[in-house]
Amino acid sequence: MSDPVVDKIQKNPKYLALRKKRNSIGWALTLLMMVVYYGYIALIAFNKPFLAQPIGAGVTTLGIPIGMGVIVFTVVITAIYVRRANNEFDSLTSDILKDAAK
């Protein structure tokens, strides 16, 4: 059995555009995150001397700020997605639901 409202929403061109936009940004941000994360892990695995270089005269090595950078990058791309979802995707969803209610 199929719900006519669901069918109406799935055939709506705005819904198809929403899916395409949401999927494209989702995959792009996922790919970026994987490159950054796995790049850092590969650096740990294959170039430990680079990460073990001390910064200045202290005991902190180069690996610490790079690792923190990975964490900050995660927060930034999450914020990018949330901002886009709140501004663009939510308005498209609202339009689609209004069209389906007609």
Residue frames as qw, qx, qy, qz and C-alpha x, y, z in Angstrom:
[[0.000, 0.889, 0.458, 0.000, 0.00, 0.00, 0.00],
 [0.432, 0.191, 0.023, 0.881, 1.14, 3.46, -0.80],
 [0.094, -0.705, -0.423, 0.562, 0.25, 6.70, 0.94],
 [0.423, 0.766, 0.346, 0.338, -0.92, 9.36, -1.58],
 [0.177, -0.977, 0.102, 0.061, 0.77, 12.15, 0.41],
 [0.616, -0.472, 0.501, 0.383, 4.10, 10.31, 0.31],
 [0.621, 0.371, 0.544, 0.425, 3.71, 9.75, -3.43],
 [0.183, 0.947, 0.213, 0.157, 2.89, 13.41, -3.92],
 [0.361, -0.865, 0.286, 0.201, 5.97, 14.48, -1.97],
 [0.674, -0.234, 0.572, 0.404, 8.28, 12.05, -3.77],
 [0.533, 0.530, 0.507, 0.421, 7.13, 13.32, -7.17],
 [0.029, -0.982, -0.113, 0.152, 7.51, 16.98, -6.22],
 [0.656, 0.585, -0.134, 0.457, 10.43, 18.60, -8.14],
 [0.179, -0.818, 0.330, -0.436, 11.35, 20.59, -5.02],
 [0.853, -0.412, 0.305, -0.098, 11.76, 17.34, -3.11],
 [0.907, 0.276, 0.074, 0.311, 14.01, 15.93, -5.80],
 [0.319, 0.770, -0.214, 0.510, 16.08, 19.13, -5.74],
 [0.515, -0.723, 0.322, -0.330, 16.29, 18.97, -1.94],
 [0.958, -0.168, 0.218, 0.077, 17.49, 15.38, -2.03],
 [0.753, 0.500, -0.034, 0.427, 20.11, 16.19, -4.65],
 [0.054, 0.815, -0.271, 0.509, 21.44, 19.22, -2.74],
 [0.679, -0.607, 0.314, -0.266, 21.42, 17.46, 0.62],
 [0.972, -0.008, 0.163, 0.168, 23.14, 14.37, -0.74],
 [0.631, 0.615, -0.119, 0.457, 25.78, 16.33, -2.64],
 [0.103, -0.786, 0.372, -0.483, 26.82, 18.43, 0.36],
 [0.840, -0.432, 0.270, -0.186, 26.66, 15.39, 2.62],
 [0.945, 0.164, 0.077, 0.271, 28.98, 13.38, 0.41],
 [0.417, 0.732, -0.199, 0.502, 31.33, 16.31, -0.16],
 [0.347, -0.744, 0.377, -0.429, 31.70, 16.99, 3.56],
 [0.942, -0.243, 0.227, -0.048, 32.06, 13.27, 4.28],
 [0.831, 0.412, -0.051, 0.369, 34.83, 13.00, 1.70],
 [0.132, 0.789, -0.301, 0.519, 36.61, 16.04, 3.15],
 [0.634, -0.615, 0.344, -0.318, 36.39, 14.62, 6.66],
 [0.984, -0.026, 0.145, 0.099, 37.70, 11.25, 5.55],
 [0.637, 0.600, -0.173, 0.452, 40.64, 12.84, 3.73],
 [0.121, -0.765, 0.370, -0.513, 41.57, 14.91, 6.79],
 [0.782, -0.459, 0.329, -0.264, 41.07, 12.10, 9.33],
 [0.972, 0.084, 0.147, 0.165, 42.71, 9.32, 7.35],
 [0.484, 0.728, -0.231, 0.427, 45.46, 11.71, 6.26],
 [0.321, -0.736, 0.434, -0.409, 46.25, 12.33, 9.91],
 [0.906, -0.241, 0.332, -0.103, 46.18, 8.60, 10.68],
 [0.861, 0.429, -0.018, 0.271, 48.43, 7.92, 7.67],
 [0.173, 0.808, -0.357, 0.436, 50.81, 10.58, 8.91],
 [0.625, -0.571, 0.449, -0.284, 50.92, 8.84, 12.29],
 [0.964, 0.020, 0.264, 0.011, 51.50, 5.47, 10.64],
 [0.818, 0.420, 0.110, 0.376, 54.07, 6.45, 8.04],
 [0.381, 0.598, -0.165, 0.686, 55.84, 9.61, 9.26],
 [0.621, -0.681, -0.349, 0.169, 56.14, 9.56, 13.03],
 [0.560, -0.172, -0.077, 0.807, 59.39, 11.58, 13.03],
 [0.045, 0.453, 0.273, 0.847, 57.56, 14.50, 11.39],
 [0.507, -0.689, -0.345, -0.387, 54.86, 14.51, 14.07],
 [0.764, -0.460, -0.277, 0.358, 57.44, 14.00, 16.85],
 [0.409, 0.397, -0.080, 0.818, 59.23, 17.28, 16.07],
 [0.280, -0.575, -0.515, 0.570, 59.10, 19.53, 19.13],
 [0.127, 0.849, 0.279, 0.430, 57.56, 22.96, 18.84],
 [0.121, -0.878, 0.244, -0.394, 59.97, 25.52, 20.26],
 [0.156, 0.456, -0.775, 0.410, 61.83, 24.60, 23.42],
 [0.658, -0.225, 0.381, -0.609, 58.84, 22.86, 25.05],
 [0.347, -0.101, 0.932, -0.015, 57.71, 19.27, 25.15],
 [0.646, 0.519, 0.361, -0.429, 54.75, 19.75, 22.82],
 [0.418, -0.081, 0.719, 0.550, 55.25, 18.08, 19.45],
 [0.217, 0.160, -0.415, -0.869, 53.87, 19.00, 16.05],
 [0.223, -0.246, -0.914, -0.232, 51.35, 16.15, 16.24],
 [0.052, -0.481, -0.670, 0.563, 49.33, 17.85, 19.01],
 [0.233, 0.486, 0.043, -0.842, 48.30, 20.99, 17.07],
 [0.289, 0.127, -0.730, -0.607, 47.69, 18.95, 13.93],
 [0.181, -0.307, -0.931, 0.079, 45.44, 16.59, 15.93],
 [0.065, 0.533, 0.460, -0.708, 43.62, 19.58, 17.41],
 [0.217, 0.333, -0.371, -0.839, 43.24, 20.89, 13.87],
 [0.224, -0.140, -0.907, -0.329, 41.44, 17.68, 12.90],
 [0.096, -0.506, -0.766, 0.385, 39.01, 18.22, 15.78],
 [0.101, 0.531, 0.102, -0.835, 38.46, 21.88, 14.89],
 [0.187, 0.152, -0.665, -0.707, 37.95, 20.91, 11.24],
 [0.143, -0.338, -0.929, -0.053, 35.23, 18.48, 12.32],
 [0.007, -0.607, -0.523, 0.598, 33.43, 21.21, 14.25],
 [0.108, 0.442, -0.238, -0.858, 33.72, 23.62, 11.31],
 [0.215, -0.007, -0.781, -0.587, 32.29, 21.25, 8.71],
 [0.111, -0.475, -0.852, 0.192, 29.49, 20.32, 11.11],
 [0.036, 0.596, 0.268, -0.756, 28.68, 24.01, 11.50],
 [0.141, 0.250, -0.530, -0.798, 28.70, 24.42, 7.71],
 [0.192, -0.245, -0.902, -0.300, 26.19, 21.60, 7.31],
 [0.100, -0.564, -0.700, 0.426, 23.96, 22.82, 10.15],
 [0.066, 0.496, 0.006, -0.866, 23.92, 26.36, 8.77],
 [0.218, 0.113, -0.667, -0.704, 23.02, 25.16, 5.29],
 [0.187, -0.351, -0.917, -0.040, 20.38, 22.79, 6.67],
 [0.055, -0.584, -0.545, 0.599, 18.80, 25.53, 8.79],
 [0.121, 0.510, -0.120, -0.843, 18.83, 28.15, 6.03],
 [0.342, 0.285, -0.606, -0.659, 18.25, 26.26, 2.81],
 [0.247, -0.071, -0.958, -0.129, 17.02, 22.75, 3.52],
 [0.057, 0.387, 0.738, -0.550, 14.44, 23.73, 6.14],
 [0.345, 0.452, 0.015, -0.822, 12.82, 26.30, 3.85],
 [0.382, 0.199, -0.742, -0.513, 12.68, 23.77, 1.00],
 [0.141, -0.181, -0.958, 0.172, 11.16, 21.20, 3.35],
 [0.197, 0.434, 0.485, -0.733, 8.55, 23.71, 4.47],
 [0.403, 0.382, -0.326, -0.765, 7.66, 24.49, 0.83],
 [0.312, 0.069, -0.909, -0.268, 7.38, 20.80, 0.03],
 [0.026, -0.307, -0.867, 0.392, 5.07, 20.17, 2.99],
 [0.307, 0.451, 0.196, -0.815, 2.89, 23.15, 2.01],
 [0.417, 0.287, -0.592, -0.627, 2.61, 21.78, -1.53],
 [0.242, -0.057, -0.968, -0.026, 1.73, 18.31, -0.21],
 [0.114, 0.339, 0.693, -0.626, -1.00, 19.70, 2.06],
 [0.365, 0.305, -0.164, -0.864, -2.82, 21.23, -0.92]]
